[in-house]
Amino acid sequence: MSLRTRLTIVYGGMLFAAGLVLLGVTYVLVGQHGPGIASFVGTRMGSGDTVYGSGQASDADVNKGNPPVLRTTNGDVITADQAPQFILEQQKMVRDSTMTAFLTQGAIALVLVSGVSVMLGWLVAGRVLAPLTKVTETARRIADAPAAEHGLRERIALTGPRDEVKELADTFDVMVARLDRSFEGQRRFVANASHELRTPLTLNRALVEVAMHRRTASPDVKQLGETLLEINKRHEQLISGLLMLAKSEVEIGRPTELDLADVVAHVEAQSAAEARDLDVAVRADGAEARTSGDPILLERLAQNLLDNAIRHNSPGGFAEISSGTLPDGSARLEVANSGPAIPPYDIPGLFEPFRRYGDERLVTAKGAGLGLSIVQSVVRAHGGQVAARPREGGGLVVTVTLPGS
């Protein structure tokens, strides 16, 4: 149950219990102060029907053999000996009638008052918990934001008296502001560092190429140059990946409508040469799958998935990329490949930056270890989902789901 429901039940239950106690105490007090017993009401002289009121009969009348009697409201006449019993019966009847009416009407009043109190308690609890509801909704929007930069810029900005809830909201705003500055500084550092590192790497590549192409260059120098160029290329790929990762974590400014089938055809053509060199057959099945977003980022997403499928494969294997539209209108992009078997528990780690399966952190690794990290960041920036599972017979199947347009 929600906190509002629990508070309402507590308020209503306490009031109902207090009402029951009050009803019980009143019942006891009323029972202890019931009507008393009358002693003598009237007399009758002789055989006549005249009955005098209390105090009208004299001692002489009684001495003459005229016994005191009582005439009831329904016309019955009883003797003095019968009067005490009659009065006791009348007293019991009045008391029973009074207590029955008291309990019945009191119970009805208690039910009505309890019902009204529960409704008032529900309204009051909703009013009291409204600031907490606002805090929860804001935190949920920040957590569900597809782009971290966009989500962390939102604040609760709760107004009202400075109570415990106001202090909680202000503390939450301060925490989110610090996280926003931290993440923004991290992205800015990665972008600036990547830009600064590109220049010396470009210069290194140019110097190595000049040294390799000299007429006096020995075979050892050329071999060393090729090794240095390969290392330099890997560093350039790493820096490009860091730039793409930093860019993919930023909110998509102006989404563009596109068809993933066109993206599939384009990345297949781009990867054809590398697939032939590695003896991997590439198959494409580009069905219509319309979505909206950043075309460059979505193209990089598909390219990274297909490159991973080709590079982490076996000679004579295959890599298949396909697109389509799901029944709910979402766009689907799926890449499957053959290759070594991957345990299910190792799959979540593949989406971590600089994590490579099998040849982790080796200079001769086939990539920079940012491919799937970039894929995951791009998918989140577009409000989609990515999932991977082992393929039966070896390899991996990666499925990307994006909102349809």
N, C-alpha and C positions, 0 to 999 in steps of 0.2 A: 504494500500500500504506500501511497505517497505520503509525504510529511503532512500535507494539508489534511488528508483524510484521517491520519492518526491523531492530529490535534483536534479535529472535529469530534472524533469518537471520545477522546479524553474529556473535552469540554462537556459534551452531552452526557457522558457517563457520570461525571462528577456531579452535574446538576441533577441528574435523575436519582443518584444515590442520596444527595442532600434532600431532595423532595420526599423520598421514601422515609428517611429518618424523621423529617418534619411531620409527615403524615402519621407515623407510628407514635411519636410523642403526643401529638394532638389527640390521637385515638385514646391513649392511656389517660390523659388529663380529663377528657370529656367523660370517660367511663367512671372516673373517681368522683365526679361531681354530678351524679344523676339526681332525679327528683326524690324528695323525702316521702315518708309514709304519713298520710293524714290520720288523725286520731278519731275525730268525731265530726260528723257533718250535720245531722239533723234528727228530729224526733217526730213521732206520730202519736196523737192523743186518741185513745179509745180505738174504735173501729172505723174512724173516718179516714178520708184520703188526704187530709191536710197535713203537710209536712212542714214544720217550722225550721227556720234556719238555725245554725249553731248558736247556742246561748238563749234561744227563745223558750226552750222547755225548762220548767222549774223543777226543783226537787219534789215538790208536791205531786207533779204529774208523774214523775218516775215512781214515787211511792204508791201511787194509785194503781200501779200495774201497767202503765203505758211504757213499754220498752222503747229505747231509741232505735231508730231505723235510718236507712240511707236509700234515697231514690236515685237511681243512675240516670244517665242522659238518655238511655233508650227506654225509660219508664219502669224498669224493674225496681222492686223494693226489697232490700235485704236488711237483716237484723244486725244488731251491733256485734254479735259474735261472728257473723260472716264478713263484716267490713274489713278487718285487717287482711284477710286472705284476698279479698277482692282488690284492695288497694295494692297489695304486692303484685298481683297479676297485672294490674293496670300499669304499675311502675315498670315491670319487666317488658311489657308490650311497648311502652313509650321509649324505653331505653333501646330495645332491639330495633325499633323503627328508626330512631335517631342515628344509631351507629351504622345501620345498613345504608341509610341515605348519605351519611357522612363518608363512608368508605366508597360508595359508588360514585358520588359526585366528586369526591376528592381524587379518586383514581382517574376519572375522566379529565379533570382539570390538570392533574399531573402529566398525563399523556400529551395533552394539548400544549402545556407550557414546555415540556421536554422537546416536542417537535419544533416549536418556534425557536427554542434555544439552540437546537442542532443546526437549523438554518442560519441563525445569526452567527453561531460558531463557525460555520462554513464560510460565511462572508467575511467575518473578522480574520479567520486564518488566511484566507486568500489575500486580504488586504495587507496583513502582516508579512506574508511570504512573497508578496509581489517583487520586492527588491531582490530576493534570492532567486526568483524565477528569471529575472532579467540577467543576473550574473550567470546563471546556468545557460541561458540561451546565447549570450555573448561568447562564453567559453566554448560552446558547441560549434558556433559559427567559425571561430578561430581554428578549432581543431579540424573542422571539415573543409576549410578553405583549400582549394586546389593549389594555390600558390602561397607559400609561407610568407612572402613579403606582403602580400595583400591582406592576409589574415591577421598578422601581428600588428598591423597599423590600426586596427579597430580597438576602441576603448569602451568601457562600460559607462563612465562619466555619470555615476549615480548622484542624483540630487536629493536633498532632504536633510533631516536632522542628523547630527553626527552620532550615530549609535553604532552597535556592533556590526550591523549589516553594512553600513556606510564605510566603516573602517575596512571590512573585508573587501568591498568593491574597490576602494582606493588602493589597497595593498595589491590586489590583482592587477590593476592598471599599471602600477609601478613595475611589477614583475614582467608584464607583457612588454612594457616600454624598454626595459633592459634587455630582454630577449631580442626585441626588434633591432636595437642598436648593435647587439652582438652579432646577429645573423647578417645584418647589413654590412657591418665591418668585415666579416669573414668573406662575404661575396665580393666586396670591393677589393679586398686584399688579393683574393685569387685572381680576379680579372686583371688588376694592375700588375701583379707579379707575372702572370702569363704573358701580358703584352711586353713587359720589360725583358723577359727571357727570349722572346722571339727574335729580337734583333741580334744578340750574340750567336744564337744558333744559326741564323741565316748567314751571318758572317763566317762562322766556322765551316758551314757547308761550302761556301764559295771558295775559301782558302784551300780546303781539302781537294776540291775539284780542280783548282788551278795546279796544285802540286801533282796531282795524279796525271794530268794531261801534258805535263812537260815532256820534252823529247828525252831529257836525261833521266827521267824517272825510272828507277829500277823496278823489276817485278815485285820485290818486297815492299817498295813504297806504294805501288798500286794496290797490292793486297791489303796493306795497312789502311790505305785510303778507303777501300771498299768497306772494311770493317768500321772505320770511323763514320762513314756515311750512313751505314746501317744503324749505328748507335745514335747518330744525330737525327735520323729519320724517326727512330723510336721516341726520342725526346720531343720532337716536333709533334708527333701524334699525342703524346702525353699532354703537352701544353694546349693543343687544340681541344683535346677532351676536357681539360679543366675549364677552358673558356666556354665550351658548350654546356658543361655541367652548371656553371655559374649562370649562364643565360637561361637555361631551362628551368631554373628555380624562380624566375621572375614571372610575374603575372602576364598572361597573354594580352597584349594591348588591343589590337583590332583583329579579331578572328576572321579568317577567310574561309569560305566554303570550298571544299574540294572533295574529290572522289579518291578513296584509297586504292582503287583499281589502277589509276594513273600512277600513283606512287609505286605500286608493285611492279608495273611494267618498267618504270624508270630505274629502280634499284636493281632489277634483274639484268638490264643491259649494262649497268655500271659494274656489276660483279662478274660478268661473263668471263673476262680475261683471267682474273684470279682463280675462278673455278676451274678453268681449263688447265692452268698451271698446276693446281693441286689435285687434278683428276677427280673432281666432284661434279656430279650432274645436278644442274639447277633446274627446278620445275616451278612454274608460276601459274597460278589460277586466280586471276584478278576479276572477281565479280564486283558489281556495283556496291559501294559502301560509302555513302555520303556522310561527311562530318565537317566540322569547322574548327579552325585553329591556325597555328603558325605553320605554313607550308614547309619552311626550311627545317624547323624542328621535327615535324612529322616525317619528312624525308630522311633526316638523320636517324630517327628512331628505327624506321624500316631498314635503313642501310646497316646500322649496327647489328640488328638481329640477323640479317642475312650474312653479314661478314663473319659473325661468330659461328653461324651454322656451317659456313664453308671452311673456316680455319680450324675449328675444333671438330674435325671430321676424320674419316679414314679414307685412304686412296680407294677409288672405286665406289665411294658412298654417294649420297644424294643430300640435297637441301631443297626444301619445298616452302614457298611463300604463297599465301593465299589471302584473299579478302572476301568479305561478304557482309550481309545485313542480318542481324538477329531478329527474332520475332517481335521483340519490344522496340525495334527501330534503331538499336545501337549498332555502331559500325564495329566490325571485327577484323583484326589483322592477326594472322597466325603463321608462325615459322616453325617447321619441324626439320630435323636432320638426323642422319645416322651418326654413328660414332661410338665412343666408349660409353659403357653403362655408368650412370651417375646415381648415387644413392639419394633417396628423397631428402634425407636430413642435411645433405650438402647444398641443396638448391637455394635456400634462403640466403646463404653466404655469398652466392654468385652475384647478388645485386648490391653487395657492399663495394665501395670504391677500392680500387687496387687489389681486388680479390680475383685470382685466376685459378681455375680448377686444374690440378695436376702439375703445372709448371709455375707455381706461385713465386712471384718476385725474382724470376730468373732473367738474366740479360737476354737470353735467347727466346724469351716468351713471345707468343704470337700477337700480343696486343698490350695496351697500356693498363688494362684492368679496369677501364671506365665504361666499357660498352653498355653493359646492363644497368649500371648506375645511371647513365645518361638516359637510357630507355625509361627507367622508373621515374626519374625527375620529369621528363617530358610528359609521360602519361599523367602524373599528378597535376602538372600545370594545366592540362586539358580536361581535368575532372574525370579521368577514366581509371581503369584498373588493369593491372598486368599480373599474370599468373604463369608459372612454369611447372612442368611435371615431367618425370622421366618417360621416355618413349620405350615402348616394349621392343626389345631387341637391341637397345642401345641408343644413345643420343638424347635429345631434349625436344620438348614441344613448348613453345612460348606463345601465349595467347594474350593479345591486347584488345581491350574493349573500350571504345570511345563513345561519347554521347553522339547520337545521330542529329542530323540537321534537316 
